[in-house]
């Protein structure tokens, strides 16, 4: 009996053990569905328009739908995507905050926006203080309002004007929701502050734009506190050679502490001079695993990545020093959410996103696509019928024409790829509901009008250049003469004052000469607007045209343009681009678009053609008028804006290039001439045509380069300090020569003391790649280059390694050469070459990549007012 009872108990125990094992297995299976490894996250780039709340809402909802369709369970968006970033002083209006909440209410309640964790950017007023925020919501519940902690306040950014930075780090407060939100969510209050989101399977944090760029970025502490996914809503505008900086920042943010970094950037023109160039990306443990396009006509772009969270955890665990810091890090407030980013039981079947190589666009490609996308957004949102361009046959206006041509190519490519919004826009612009563009030249015929406005001072060559380029682009082109209008205005002046102004070539004074040039330029502006308003009417088509300007950033910096001439327009796509980059762009377009006429345009000397010919020769070139070359202007512009140099500091920066062939006095004269020209022409910046922002040394007076416009052009104190520094430098040079026992000119490899003519034929301030040695190289025609090169004792503070797409810090050298002859064209004799001796001082700059940038200089009269 006892044995039977023992066996019965044993069987019962075995049964219970099996049953418990089965229960444990079933519990494990249930647990597995809640604790997955792989998640899909989405980064969105939307073409928002400031204050267009309806359009912005539709695109946000569309992006959420698309993210869900790609399997994402977390959707991150850009900065201030509900209102648009460039609302500026509209952020002072309570309506902007009200309408943002109204849009958010409709997004939260939308049936297609459920079962996905989202964060969107919008302005929020908390305790009567305005904040730039990211709002997290899920299934009709607001989880967290996270305010921006570090505001952007440089360059084009003025966030502290409208917003306040959140100062209470790792703290949250109750934010009382508007009634319209309460009726949807049932929430009276939600957390507001510096907190993170905890789901069943991971932890999510947020940064907002500037916080990534700040040396004390918030992602550092979040990563140390266990945050595995960080979403950054950004509004980072395009600038030449800037993309690689973003990529490096995102990779670094995810590499130092491990984790997933989601960078979301806007795309398009939202109503300002800047262009948001997209490029949203997702990084994992220091590698980019997904990236969106940098330039696009798409209204909504969503990029996703599949991430194995165990890769994040194992990477973090390997970093011993990180773990030590994490153990002592103060915790963030956590918002617990009953939600898992990993969905279902088949997550292991998902393929992980692999690292990708990011391709950086060349400068020429950036000029081709960025301004073209900006022009397209401006055109379709302005309600106009196209663009009008005074095409002079020079590099600047030709570059503008090529950018419009690029826009036409982008539109046709978008239509071919099935972009319905582009088709809808182009049909509305042309007024033809059945029009489907396929040929860029045929589209240009509808959208783009060019006009060559000649005077008696115009050459046959530039007229033919303009006509040939217009034919290759496909624009509707006309050639007209404005002499009649010029003569009429001069006749009015003659009747009023009984005197006749003359050109300098005809015996007139400098004031007369400038006035005679300016009247031609200003007549062209008036005619441009007349044609822009009525040309479509005359051709039986609806709408009007927007006038395009074509002055480059260097001309604006120097003030080398007539106030209210053709530089005064509706918008200017090249106003933020240097002449050097435009020449490279012209060469690129010859190959990219097969515009062969650009070869002749690029080889011709730049000239405004506002003065009569002298003895059948060109009497005017831009660089002679300015007294400096475009490349030299780039040097001055970078020192003035990027290096924050006044006259004295700029001279000190350039003093190291001095030599017997380029004495300190000459460098001082060049710096003084630039600042005198800058001072007397600064007033022109107050009426500068709104231009596409492209360069970090833009003189745009509207927001980017805020300075006075009335100067004492004598710069008495500053120039006196330069003169004192010149004397000091000369004394130092004499002491060095005496101590060494020989003159610098007697050293091997250096030419003898030059004549004044040789000194006046100097080359340029230019950059040379001198390898790991760095430094300054001084050369003259008689140098023996077979021996070791001589370097000045002053070394450049420049790293030997440069990013391929970076904007390198300049290093300068002086290259001495004999006076050379320049070939010009004698238009009066049918284009036969004429040699004229050119004794202008010339500076040269060479980027470290080996691409030559010649810089020339010559003293001349001030540019026309």
C-alpha angles and dihedrals in degrees: 000000000000090000091050092052090049092052091047091052090048092052090047091051091050091050092050090047092053091046092050090048091053091048091050091050091049090048090050091052090051090047091050092059089058099043110051129167105214125061134179117221129185133213118198133205113191129186095228127178119214113251092006094118096167095050092043091051093051092052093048091052091046091052091051090051091049092047090053091047089056090052098256120153095186124050121190124194140194130269117289091350094158097057098021122249100255099060088117110172090009083081086073089064120090089215090069091058093042094051091046090057090046091054092046090051091056093046093050092048095045112115092223093056097065130105093030128094109232139182122196132181122241142141115263130190110216119181089343092305120113119229135184102233148182113217120206117204138167132181097348093315128109108222104182142351107212114194124208112263101190118041126206111241109163139080109356093351123097102162097145087064090069107016140045123223117241106248102183102089116203091003133113134196134192114268115201110225125222116260092249089061093044090056089059103036102027088226123133095185138014132191114274120190147041103341141125135230122243118197128178092272110024148004124251130199136178138224126183119220106274092045089071091053095045119099089231097049118182093227089074096065093036091055090048090053093057102269108152101180123044121186119201118196106200143180101197114163126214121267127165113271093006104112096079089059091057092048092050092049093050093046091047093049091057096038104055096057103010127241143100120304118194113196114192119188131177125242132213140022109307094185105295142088092266128080121217103220103197115217095155110182145180122219131193122196093333099320128103106233100172135017137176127220119283097217121029143149090213115119093211127028121179123184122186137190133196110225130191104216091204088066088059094048096046091047092051092046092055093058102085097182090050090053091053091054093043091055090061099038118118110242125248120232106265127216107208114215127188094225138100125214089206109076128198134350099282098069092119089065090065117102115235117240109252127217115272134202111245114223115213119212118238119245090255091053092048090053090047097052109025101057090036092058089045091052091050093052091046093050098048093044097044094062092230129133103237145301135302120204130184096223110202100175092248131119097262100050090039090054090052090050090051091052090054088049089052089052090055091050091050092050092052091047091050092050091049090052091054102259102164096186091058091050090050092049095048092049091051092048094049094039091232115120094194099045117123112180117218106151117062092208092052090048091050089054088061100039106029131061122182127188132190108211108197132191131184087274095058120104128230089234097062090045091054091044091055094046093048094049092047090052092051092048092044098233123153098258134194134178116209138165121234095188092108092058092046092050091049093054092047089049090055090052092047092052091049099047104018092230131106118221116222138198119256088247088060095048100276127140126252092261091051091047093052093046092050090053094045095052090057092049094047093048088057090056092052092047091048093058092045091053092043092055100043109024095087089046090052090050092050095251130126126249135019137268132252114233115234123212123210111195115128129225094258094055089050092050091051093038090235097157138080115258108249096008126120089304084071105081142127095272137349119213095190100041091107098045126091123237090242093057091044091056089052089048091052090053090048092052091055088065100031098047101018091237097160093177089072091072091067092042092052093049095050118094110256110253137159092215093219098128129067120258117264114223089338093306133112106271096189139046126169097239093049090051092049096045090227138060128252093248091051087051088056089056092050092044094053093047092048098047110018096037094034092230126170120197095282096045092046091053091049090050091054099038093090090072092062118122139151087279092047108030122193090254091064093049088050091052092052094050091047092049091052095050093045089053092045093050098049092046101040091098088070090068090068090069098034113144112254103268136194106260109236111137129062091222097054114146092213104153096198098079115321101062108029111184138131119281099207112070138171093243091200092070087202099181096038095047091047089056089051091052090051090050090051091056090047092050093049091051090051091050091052092050091050091050092049092047093050093048094229138071119255089239090059093058117108113270097024126107122240120263106302128231120246088257091058092046089053091052095063122151124222154303098254146154125245129188101236097174121233093334095068114183135110127303122204119194138174134186094265096054122131103225094182092083128061115300118252118235128196117247093244110086124209116242093229129126115242090226118071128183109246093238099032128117096244124218109251127251117188138213137174118234114193120206138162121265107280135201123249120209115226132174124254101214092183092061097047099270102307114161116259122193117217123181111245114199098169118139109253131205123191131203125194122191116224088250089069098251110138121233110183118208123194133184140192134161114249142151121290119278118262120276 
